């Protein structure tokens, strides 16, 4: 039940009718949710700085050498796919570092897809309102330094090296006391929290690595928790239903916090709302308290009308493609409104010009990013079926290619069949390849699955990514379709990062 004054849509531009439409479009709802929602509070009211690009290698040979030494030391630790589900190690490290993560407020994000883009939007909004931000996201596209950002740009290689050296002795101290050494991700998380405290930042925007409850980032007590759409991914570790996965992700929702929920499958929504009730968290839900009222394709992106917690925000230009990015924008706006107390402490919109300026400056490298023209080459880091479905829909809407050739390099631990099936309707041909990661699926194995999905005539195998890119561009140029053909490189963040370098970005 709301603790706020009764909601009166007549005071809002556009009235109740437009917002009723997004309520009607919400994910199928179970009547049992009403029982859970009756015990939860909901947010209803009456009523950035430009992104830094992905960094290249340091130009100074000495700095580059030092960064490579840090990267080599980090690589000796457990990778991000080898986990011992516990926060005991990172908590011990935070203790000896003096709890740096408690020196600033935080916004914490979890979910299956859309976390990084949403985090970047939140960061841009906060920065536009003159707050100094720290952002921690994963994985990186090209450089490990991307993961830690200050004021909207990745930290410099020098700062990354200094931060690692500052905490190295403490990391080794904790290593000696624990059954398992701190992992690669745990050390990077500690570096981010230390860098944010040292800056210092006004607010940290933190994306979980995997899950929630036992994720290394979950040593913060964020006042705002964000849950982007949940779908099936990492099922061997998180569970094989959206509800089971939501139970793990709900661990970031802390007592008396505000939780901003993107549209969710019914079983996931039940779990998340029950957690909100248990910890007396305030809830804001896409499709009820906030959402996308209208969107239209624009040059280089889309023009949005967003319904926030404080009211309506018309004519918001977002230079990203796809309905999913519009939804991410709505989630990001609600999260920032909640951070500023909109809906709980006051009932008014944020300054519309500032909001527009922030969204217009958002970038999300590797997310439907155009890196070449003639023919157009687009990169997208979709790596699971849910991500592939929204990418396929978005690229059809935004680009309208007469012929689209896919370049796919996936990780062996992903649902590659589901990913390929999602792209099958939009790819005329697919070139399967593999990236340089030890997790990469062998190109021939991937080809065998692709042939089952696409048929033999539509599949080409090029184990080396440079050869795959060349082959796809050649296919796109065939049959006099040069002007209307395109190439989409996808399947893995690593594949996208390596293609980005090969195509001259960063």
Backbone torsions as a table, in degrees:
resi	resn	phi	psi	omega
1	UNK	NA	141.3	-176.4
2	UNK	-75.2	141.0	173.8
3	UNK	-92.7	1.9	-174.3
4	UNK	-98.4	166.8	177.0
5	UNK	-59.7	157.2	-177.9
6	UNK	-56.0	143.5	-179.1
7	UNK	-77.2	134.9	179.7
8	UNK	-132.1	98.5	-177.0
9	UNK	-66.9	-16.6	-178.2
10	UNK	-66.2	-20.1	179.1
11	UNK	-82.3	-12.4	-175.6
12	UNK	-94.0	143.6	174.4
13	UNK	-56.4	132.2	177.5
14	UNK	91.7	-16.0	177.1
15	UNK	67.7	-165.9	-173.4
16	UNK	-78.4	-25.6	-171.2
17	UNK	-57.9	-48.1	-177.1
18	UNK	-64.1	-40.8	-177.4
19	UNK	-73.1	-28.1	175.6
20	UNK	-58.5	-31.5	-179.1
21	UNK	-66.3	-39.5	179.8
22	UNK	-75.3	-26.9	173.9
23	UNK	-64.6	-43.4	-179.1
24	UNK	-65.3	-26.5	-177.8
25	UNK	-87.2	0.9	-176.4
26	UNK	-64.3	159.1	177.1
27	UNK	-50.4	143.8	179.3
28	UNK	-47.7	131.5	-172.6
29	UNK	-111.1	145.2	179.3
30	UNK	-97.2	133.5	179.0
31	UNK	-56.3	-27.2	-179.8
32	UNK	-65.6	-19.3	179.3
33	UNK	-63.6	-27.4	-179.2
34	UNK	-60.9	-34.5	179.5
35	UNK	-64.9	-43.3	179.5
36	UNK	-68.2	-44.0	-175.8
37	UNK	-66.4	-26.5	-179.6
38	UNK	-63.3	-24.1	-180.0
39	UNK	-97.4	2.4	-177.4
40	UNK	-111.7	151.8	173.4
41	UNK	-87.5	143.7	177.1
42	UNK	-123.1	150.8	179.4
43	UNK	-89.1	107.8	170.9
44	UNK	-132.2	141.1	178.0
45	UNK	-127.4	165.8	176.4
46	UNK	-90.5	-23.0	-169.4
47	UNK	-27.6	NA	NA
48	UNK	NA	151.0	-176.5
49	UNK	-72.1	152.3	178.5
50	UNK	-58.8	144.2	-179.9
51	UNK	-72.1	138.9	170.4
52	UNK	-73.6	142.4	178.8
53	UNK	-75.2	172.6	178.6
54	UNK	-67.8	129.0	-174.8
55	UNK	-73.4	147.3	172.6
56	UNK	-86.0	176.1	173.5
57	UNK	-61.8	148.5	178.8
58	UNK	-58.6	139.3	179.5
59	UNK	-72.9	-31.7	179.9
60	UNK	-75.4	120.6	-177.8
61	UNK	-57.7	-36.4	-179.3
62	UNK	-68.6	-41.1	177.8
63	UNK	-66.4	-42.1	178.5
64	UNK	-61.2	-41.0	178.4
65	UNK	-63.4	-44.1	-179.7
66	UNK	-64.9	-39.3	178.5
67	UNK	-65.8	-40.8	178.4
68	UNK	-63.1	-35.0	177.9
69	UNK	-66.2	-40.6	176.6
70	UNK	-64.9	-45.2	179.0
71	UNK	-60.0	-39.5	179.7
72	UNK	-66.1	-40.3	178.0
73	UNK	-65.6	-42.3	178.6
74	UNK	-63.9	-34.1	-178.1
75	UNK	-68.9	-16.1	177.7
76	UNK	-76.4	-10.7	-177.4
77	UNK	-92.9	167.3	176.5
78	UNK	-52.3	134.9	176.2
79	UNK	-76.1	179.7	-173.3
80	UNK	-74.5	-11.1	178.7
81	UNK	-98.2	-5.5	176.0
82	UNK	-107.9	115.4	-169.8
83	UNK	-130.6	146.8	167.1
84	UNK	-120.8	103.9	-167.2
85	UNK	-66.0	93.5	-180.0
86	UNK	-164.4	148.8	172.7
87	UNK	-105.0	12.3	-175.9
88	UNK	-65.0	-39.6	-178.1
89	UNK	-69.0	-48.0	-179.4
90	UNK	-66.4	-34.4	177.4
91	UNK	-64.9	-39.5	177.7
92	UNK	-64.2	-39.5	178.7
93	UNK	-67.6	-42.6	177.2
94	UNK	-59.9	-36.2	179.9
95	UNK	-62.9	-47.9	-178.1
96	UNK	-73.2	-21.1	176.5
97	UNK	-84.8	-4.4	179.1
98	UNK	86.8	26.8	176.9
99	UNK	53.1	57.1	-178.7
100	UNK	-61.2	-28.1	-176.5
101	UNK	-69.3	-10.1	179.9
102	UNK	-98.5	7.1	-177.5
103	UNK	-93.3	4.9	179.1
104	UNK	-155.6	153.3	175.2
105	UNK	-73.7	159.1	-175.0
106	UNK	-135.9	153.9	166.9
107	UNK	-118.2	123.8	-171.5
108	UNK	-111.9	132.1	-177.6
109	UNK	-120.1	136.1	169.9
110	UNK	-135.9	-178.8	-176.5
111	UNK	134.5	-179.2	-179.5
112	UNK	-95.9	-47.5	-178.9
113	UNK	-130.5	152.2	174.3
114	UNK	90.5	0.7	-175.3
115	UNK	-63.8	-47.9	-174.5
116	UNK	-67.5	-44.4	178.3
117	UNK	-61.1	-42.9	179.1
118	UNK	-64.6	-40.9	177.8
119	UNK	-61.2	-40.6	178.8
120	UNK	-64.9	-38.1	177.6
121	UNK	-67.1	-42.7	177.2
122	UNK	-59.9	-45.4	178.9
123	UNK	-59.2	-44.7	-179.3
124	UNK	-63.2	-41.7	178.7
125	UNK	-63.5	-47.7	-179.7
126	UNK	-62.0	-42.1	179.0
127	UNK	-64.0	-37.4	178.8
128	UNK	-64.8	-25.0	176.4
129	UNK	-93.5	22.7	171.2
130	UNK	68.1	29.1	173.2
131	UNK	-100.5	141.2	175.8
132	UNK	-82.7	125.2	-172.6
133	UNK	-113.1	150.7	165.9
134	UNK	-121.4	136.8	178.8
135	UNK	-128.7	133.1	177.9
136	UNK	-123.6	116.3	-178.6
137	UNK	-135.2	164.8	179.0
138	UNK	-158.0	158.8	-8.4
139	UNK	-78.4	179.0	177.9
140	UNK	-90.3	157.5	-179.9
141	UNK	-85.8	-47.6	-178.1
142	UNK	-129.4	-43.9	-175.0
143	UNK	-122.8	137.7	179.8
144	UNK	-60.6	-24.5	-179.4
145	UNK	-68.4	-17.8	176.6
146	UNK	-58.6	-28.6	-171.0
147	UNK	-66.2	-25.5	-177.3
148	UNK	-116.7	113.7	-178.6
149	UNK	-119.4	145.2	172.7
150	UNK	-126.2	133.1	178.9
151	UNK	53.2	37.6	173.1
152	UNK	83.9	5.7	-179.4
153	UNK	-136.3	145.7	177.8
154	UNK	-57.0	145.8	176.6
155	UNK	-62.5	152.0	177.8
156	UNK	-67.4	158.9	176.4
157	UNK	-58.2	-39.8	180.0
158	UNK	-61.4	-43.4	-179.0
159	UNK	-68.6	-38.0	177.7
160	UNK	-60.7	-46.4	179.8
161	UNK	-62.8	-46.2	-179.2
162	UNK	-61.9	-40.6	179.9
163	UNK	-64.2	-43.1	177.4
164	UNK	-60.7	-46.0	-179.3
165	UNK	-65.3	-32.6	179.4
166	UNK	-63.9	-35.9	-175.3
167	UNK	-103.1	-4.5	-172.5
168	UNK	-56.0	-46.5	-178.0
169	UNK	-62.9	-36.6	179.7
170	UNK	-71.4	-36.4	176.1
171	UNK	-61.0	-46.4	-179.8
172	UNK	-64.8	-34.2	177.4
173	UNK	-63.2	-45.3	179.3
174	UNK	-69.3	-39.3	176.2
175	UNK	-51.3	-44.5	-175.6
176	UNK	-67.7	-21.1	-175.2
177	UNK	-97.5	-12.9	-173.1
178	UNK	-105.0	157.8	177.2
179	UNK	-65.0	-37.2	177.5
180	UNK	-122.2	144.9	175.7
181	UNK	-64.8	155.5	173.0
182	UNK	-58.7	141.4	-178.1
183	UNK	-83.0	170.2	174.3
184	UNK	-52.4	-49.1	-176.6
185	UNK	-68.8	-37.3	179.3
186	UNK	-64.3	-41.6	178.9
187	UNK	-65.8	-43.3	178.3
188	UNK	-62.5	-38.8	177.7
189	UNK	-61.4	-44.9	178.0
190	UNK	-62.8	-39.6	177.2
191	UNK	-60.5	-43.3	179.8
192	UNK	-62.3	-47.8	-178.5
193	UNK	-63.6	-37.2	178.0
194	UNK	-68.8	-42.2	179.6
195	UNK	-63.9	-38.3	179.6
196	UNK	-66.2	-40.3	178.9
197	UNK	-67.6	-36.9	-177.9
198	UNK	-72.2	-29.0	-172.9
199	UNK	-55.2	-50.9	-18.1
200	UNK	-84.4	161.0	177.8
201	UNK	-98.6	158.8	173.7
202	UNK	-84.1	-27.8	-179.1
203	UNK	-158.2	142.8	176.3
204	UNK	-108.4	137.9	175.7
205	UNK	-111.5	113.1	-167.7
206	UNK	-122.7	123.6	176.2
207	UNK	-98.9	132.8	177.4
208	UNK	-65.7	156.4	174.1
209	UNK	-81.9	-49.5	178.3
210	UNK	-156.2	132.6	175.3
211	UNK	76.2	-124.9	-176.7
212	UNK	-174.6	-68.2	-172.4
213	UNK	-53.2	-50.0	-176.3
214	UNK	-104.7	12.1	176.4
215	UNK	-67.6	145.4	-176.9
216	UNK	-60.1	-27.8	180.0
217	UNK	-69.5	-16.1	-168.9
218	UNK	-82.2	38.8	169.7
219	UNK	-106.8	9.1	172.8
220	UNK	-98.9	155.6	173.9
221	UNK	-113.0	79.5	-173.9
222	UNK	-72.4	136.4	176.9
223	UNK	-74.4	-21.9	176.4
224	UNK	-127.9	123.8	175.4
225	UNK	-111.4	134.7	-178.5
226	UNK	-118.6	132.1	176.5
227	UNK	-120.8	106.5	176.4
228	UNK	-76.0	174.0	-174.5
229	UNK	-54.9	134.2	179.6
230	UNK	-98.6	133.2	175.8
231	UNK	-144.6	-175.3	-177.1
232	UNK	-81.1	119.1	175.0
233	UNK	-163.4	150.9	-176.4
234	UNK	50.5	41.7	-174.9
235	UNK	-65.0	-24.1	179.2
236	UNK	-70.1	-20.4	-178.2
237	UNK	-111.9	-29.8	-171.8
238	UNK	-107.1	-18.5	-177.5
239	UNK	124.4	162.5	-173.1
240	UNK	-108.7	14.2	172.5
241	UNK	-135.6	154.6	176.2
242	UNK	-56.7	-35.2	179.1
243	UNK	-65.1	-43.1	178.0
244	UNK	-64.4	-41.2	178.6
245	UNK	-65.4	-39.6	179.3
246	UNK	-62.5	-33.2	179.7
247	UNK	-61.0	-38.3	177.4
248	UNK	-73.7	-43.1	-177.6
249	UNK	-68.8	-27.9	179.2
250	UNK	-63.2	-11.8	-179.8
251	UNK	-62.9	-16.5	179.0
252	UNK	-83.3	-9.3	-178.3
253	UNK	-81.9	113.4	-174.6
254	UNK	-102.5	164.0	-177.5
255	UNK	-58.0	132.9	176.6
256	UNK	65.9	13.2	177.2
257	UNK	-80.5	175.2	168.8
258	UNK	-108.1	131.1	179.1
259	UNK	-112.7	124.1	-179.6
260	UNK	-102.2	116.3	-173.6
261	UNK	-109.3	120.7	166.2
262	UNK	-68.4	166.7	176.9
263	UNK	-57.9	137.0	-173.2
264	UNK	-132.4	155.2	167.2
265	UNK	-57.4	152.8	-173.4
266	UNK	-57.2	-45.4	-176.9
267	UNK	-66.9	-33.3	176.2
268	UNK	-69.1	-42.0	179.2
269	UNK	-60.7	-40.8	178.8
270	UNK	-58.7	-46.3	-178.2
271	UNK	-64.3	-44.5	-176.6
272	UNK	-67.6	-40.8	179.4
273	UNK	-68.8	-36.5	176.8
274	UNK	-63.8	-40.6	177.3
275	UNK	-62.5	-40.0	178.2
276	UNK	-60.6	-41.2	177.3
277	UNK	-62.7	-44.6	-175.7
278	UNK	-61.7	-34.7	-176.2
279	UNK	-107.9	12.2	178.1
280	UNK	56.8	40.8	177.7
281	UNK	-86.2	150.3	176.2
282	UNK	-88.8	139.7	-171.9
283	UNK	-115.9	135.9	169.6
284	UNK	-126.6	124.3	-171.6
285	UNK	-118.0	134.0	174.2
286	UNK	-62.8	133.1	-178.1
287	UNK	95.0	-11.8	177.4
288	UNK	-125.8	-66.9	179.9
289	UNK	-84.5	-22.1	179.9
290	UNK	-156.0	169.0	177.9
291	UNK	167.6	-174.1	177.1
292	UNK	-96.2	116.5	179.5
293	UNK	-82.6	-37.7	-178.1
294	UNK	-157.6	150.3	175.5
295	UNK	-151.2	145.8	174.9
296	UNK	-143.7	144.6	-179.2
297	UNK	-65.1	135.5	177.8
298	UNK	-130.3	167.2	178.7
299	UNK	-61.6	119.6	177.9
300	UNK	78.2	6.8	-179.2
301	UNK	170.6	-131.4	-177.7
302	UNK	-155.8	155.7	178.5
303	UNK	-108.6	127.5	-170.8
304	UNK	-120.3	151.1	160.6
305	UNK	-117.7	118.5	-176.0
306	UNK	-107.8	141.2	169.6
307	UNK	-99.9	114.7	177.6
308	UNK	-98.8	-175.7	178.9
309	UNK	-69.2	-23.7	-177.6
310	UNK	-103.0	-4.9	-178.6
311	UNK	144.3	-158.3	-172.0
312	UNK	-99.6	142.1	178.7
313	UNK	-124.4	94.9	-177.4
314	UNK	-86.0	163.5	171.3
315	UNK	55.0	50.0	177.3
316	UNK	-99.0	114.7	178.6
317	UNK	-87.6	128.0	177.7
318	UNK	-120.7	117.2	-177.4
319	UNK	-82.0	42.3	176.3
320	UNK	-132.3	152.8	-174.0
321	UNK	-100.0	149.2	169.0
322	UNK	104.7	146.2	177.2
323	UNK	-60.0	-33.2	-178.9
324	UNK	-65.0	-33.9	177.9
325	UNK	-73.1	-32.1	173.5
326	UNK	-63.0	-41.7	177.2
327	UNK	-65.6	-39.7	175.7
328	UNK	-59.7	-38.7	179.5
329	UNK	-63.9	-41.5	178.3
330	UNK	-62.9	-41.9	178.2
331	UNK	-63.8	-44.8	-179.6
332	UNK	-61.9	-44.0	179.6
333	UNK	-61.4	-45.1	179.0
334	UNK	-62.4	-38.6	179.3
335	UNK	-63.9	-41.8	-179.9
336	UNK	-71.2	-39.6	174.5
337	UNK	-57.7	-45.8	179.4
338	UNK	-61.5	-40.0	178.4
339	UNK	-60.3	-38.1	-179.5
340	UNK	-85.6	1.9	176.4
341	UNK	87.7	9.2	177.1
342	UNK	-65.9	128.2	-179.9
343	UNK	98.9	-27.5	179.6
344	UNK	-107.3	-46.2	-176.4
345	UNK	-103.0	-28.4	178.8
346	UNK	-152.1	165.4	-174.7
347	UNK	-125.7	79.2	177.2
348	UNK	-154.2	157.6	178.0
349	UNK	-77.2	158.9	169.5
350	UNK	-72.1	161.7	-179.7
351	UNK	-57.4	119.6	-172.0
352	UNK	-65.6	-37.8	-179.8
353	UNK	-65.2	-37.8	177.9
354	UNK	-67.4	-41.0	177.7
355	UNK	-62.5	-44.8	179.3
356	UNK	-62.6	-43.4	179.7
357	UNK	-61.0	-41.7	-178.1
358	UNK	-65.7	-49.7	-178.2
359	UNK	-64.7	-35.3	-179.9
360	UNK	-65.5	-20.5	-178.1
361	UNK	-95.7	-1.7	-175.2
362	UNK	-71.1	138.9	170.6
363	UNK	-133.1	152.1	177.5
364	UNK	-142.3	83.9	-175.6
365	UNK	-54.6	138.2	178.7
366	UNK	80.2	9.0	176.7
367	UNK	-120.2	96.8	-173.5
368	UNK	47.2	48.9	-178.2
369	UNK	-95.1	125.3	177.4
370	UNK	-83.4	122.8	-177.3
371	UNK	-118.0	-3.8	179.4
372	UNK	-160.3	150.8	174.1
373	UNK	-119.0	158.3	175.2
374	UNK	58.1	70.7	-6.3
375	UNK	-80.4	163.1	179.9
376	UNK	-71.9	129.5	175.8
377	UNK	-116.1	124.5	-176.9
378	UNK	-117.1	139.6	177.1
379	UNK	-111.6	136.1	173.8
380	UNK	-147.2	132.4	-172.0
381	UNK	-86.7	21.6	176.9
382	UNK	-56.0	130.5	-176.4
383	UNK	-136.2	6.8	174.7
384	UNK	-142.2	166.6	-175.2
385	UNK	-58.2	-40.1	-179.7
386	UNK	-62.8	-45.0	178.0
387	UNK	-64.1	-38.6	179.8
388	UNK	-65.7	-38.0	-179.9
389	UNK	-62.5	-45.8	-178.9
390	UNK	-70.7	-32.2	176.6
391	UNK	-66.4	-44.1	179.0
392	UNK	-60.5	-42.6	178.4
393	UNK	-65.0	-43.7	-176.1
394	UNK	-68.4	-40.8	-177.8
395	UNK	-69.2	-32.2	176.6
396	UNK	-66.5	-40.2	-178.8
397	UNK	-71.0	-43.7	-170.2
398	UNK	-84.3	-30.1	-171.0
399	UNK	-114.3	-30.1	177.8
400	UNK	50.3	49.8	178.4
401	UNK	-65.1	142.3	173.1
402	UNK	-75.9	-23.9	178.0
403	UNK	-152.6	128.1	-178.5
404	UNK	-123.1	124.8	178.1
405	UNK	-106.8	130.0	179.3
406	UNK	-95.6	143.4	167.4
407	UNK	-118.1	115.4	-172.9
408	UNK	-123.0	123.5	171.0
409	UNK	-131.7	115.6	-171.4
410	UNK	-118.0	165.7	174.1
411	UNK	-85.8	147.4	-176.3
412	UNK	-68.5	-19.2	-177.6
413	UNK	-94.0	11.5	-179.5
414	UNK	-103.2	165.7	176.1
415	UNK	-81.0	79.6	-173.6
416	UNK	-69.2	-33.7	177.7
417	UNK	-62.2	-47.6	179.0
418	UNK	-60.7	-38.8	178.6
419	UNK	-63.9	-47.4	-179.8
420	UNK	-65.3	-39.2	179.1
421	UNK	-62.8	-34.6	179.0
422	UNK	-67.0	-32.9	-178.6
423	UNK	-89.0	-14.8	-173.6
424	UNK	-55.5	-40.9	-178.4
425	UNK	-66.6	-21.9	-174.5
426	UNK	-106.3	-17.6	179.1
427	UNK	-89.8	125.3	172.0
428	UNK	-74.1	-42.7	173.6
429	UNK	-138.4	161.2	176.4
430	UNK	-134.4	134.3	174.1
431	UNK	-105.5	115.2	-178.9
432	UNK	-94.8	142.9	-174.8
433	UNK	-149.9	-168.5	175.0
434	UNK	-147.3	148.5	177.8
435	UNK	-90.5	-175.7	-172.8
436	UNK	-85.3	-3.2	-177.7
437	UNK	-70.3	148.5	175.2
438	UNK	-66.9	-16.4	179.1
439	UNK	-86.0	-8.3	-174.7
440	UNK	-62.7	139.1	174.3
441	UNK	-73.8	136.0	178.7
442	UNK	-56.9	136.0	-175.5
443	UNK	-58.7	-37.5	179.9
444	UNK	-69.1	-37.7	176.9
445	UNK	-65.4	-42.8	178.3
446	UNK	-63.7	-38.3	179.4
447	UNK	-62.8	-38.5	-179.7
448	UNK	-61.4	-40.1	177.3
449	UNK	-70.0	-41.3	-178.9
450	UNK	-61.8	-38.6	179.0
451	UNK	-62.7	-38.1	178.8
452	UNK	-65.8	-31.4	-177.3
453	UNK	-87.4	-44.6	-172.4
454	UNK	-99.5	-23.6	-169.2
455	UNK	92.0	149.5	-172.4
456	UNK	-60.7	-35.9	-174.9
457	UNK	-67.8	-19.3	-175.9
458	UNK	-102.6	5.6	-174.8
459	UNK	-118.2	132.8	173.9
460	UNK	-126.5	141.6	-177.6
461	UNK	-111.7	125.2	174.6
462	UNK	-137.6	97.6	-174.7
463	UNK	-58.0	-31.8	179.7
464	UNK	-90.1	129.9	-177.4
465	UNK	-59.4	-42.0	177.9
466	UNK	-57.9	-40.0	178.4
467	UNK	-67.6	-36.3	179.5
468	UNK	-65.5	-42.0	178.1
469	UNK	-63.0	-44.6	179.5
470	UNK	-62.5	-42.1	-179.8
471	UNK	-64.1	-42.3	-178.4
472	UNK	-66.7	-41.0	178.3
473	UNK	-64.4	-39.2	176.8
474	UNK	-62.1	-44.5	178.0
475	UNK	-62.0	-39.3	-178.6
476	UNK	-66.4	-25.8	-177.0
477	UNK	-89.3	-6.7	-176.0
478	UNK	-73.7	163.0	170.9
479	UNK	57.9	35.5	174.2
480	UNK	57.2	27.2	178.9
481	UNK	-104.4	22.7	-172.7
482	UNK	-51.7	-46.5	-173.3
483	UNK	-70.6	-27.2	-174.5
484	UNK	-110.7	9.1	-176.3
485	UNK	-100.2	157.4	179.1
486	UNK	-148.6	169.3	178.7
487	UNK	-128.4	133.0	174.3
488	UNK	-116.4	120.2	177.4
489	UNK	-99.4	125.6	-171.5
490	UNK	-157.7	-175.4	174.9
491	UNK	108.8	-24.0	-176.2
492	UNK	-167.4	145.2	174.6
493	UNK	-61.1	-37.1	-178.6
494	UNK	-67.5	-44.1	176.8
495	UNK	-57.3	-45.5	-179.9
496	UNK	-63.8	-43.1	179.8
497	UNK	-62.5	-43.0	-179.6
498	UNK	-69.0	-38.0	177.1
499	UNK	-65.9	-36.2	179.3
500	UNK	-60.8	-42.2	177.1
501	UNK	-66.6	-44.5	-178.9
502	UNK	-62.4	-29.9	-178.0
503	UNK	-94.4	12.9	169.6
504	UNK	88.7	12.5	176.4
505	UNK	-96.9	129.1	179.9
506	UNK	73.2	NA	NA
